[in-house]
Amino acid sequence: MALMGIEAGRKVQWLRDNKSALPSMAVLLAVTALWVVGAVGGIGS
């Protein structure tokens, strides 16, 4: 359990250090989601 806390702390620290990267990561995630939805829809039809 202690290791999980350390890992979570590292993620929070990384986010604090790289706040300027958050908008581009959000856009990348949205584009990836649209590609996956489009691929699943294309396979289904």
Secondary structure in CASP SS format (residue, H / E / C, confidence):
PFRMAT SS
TARGET T0000
AUTHOR 0000-0000-0000
METHOD secondary structure of the structure
MODEL  1
M C 1.00
A H 1.00
L H 1.00
M H 1.00
G H 1.00
I H 1.00
E H 1.00
A H 1.00
G H 1.00
R H 1.00
K H 1.00
V H 1.00
Q H 1.00
W H 1.00
L H 1.00
R H 1.00
D H 1.00
N C 1.00
K H 1.00
S H 1.00
A H 1.00
L H 1.00
P H 1.00
S H 1.00
M H 1.00
A H 1.00
V H 1.00
L H 1.00
L H 1.00
A H 1.00
V H 1.00
T H 1.00
A H 1.00
L H 1.00
W H 1.00
V H 1.00
V H 1.00
G H 1.00
A H 1.00
V H 1.00
G H 1.00
G H 1.00
I H 1.00
G H 1.00
S C 1.00
END
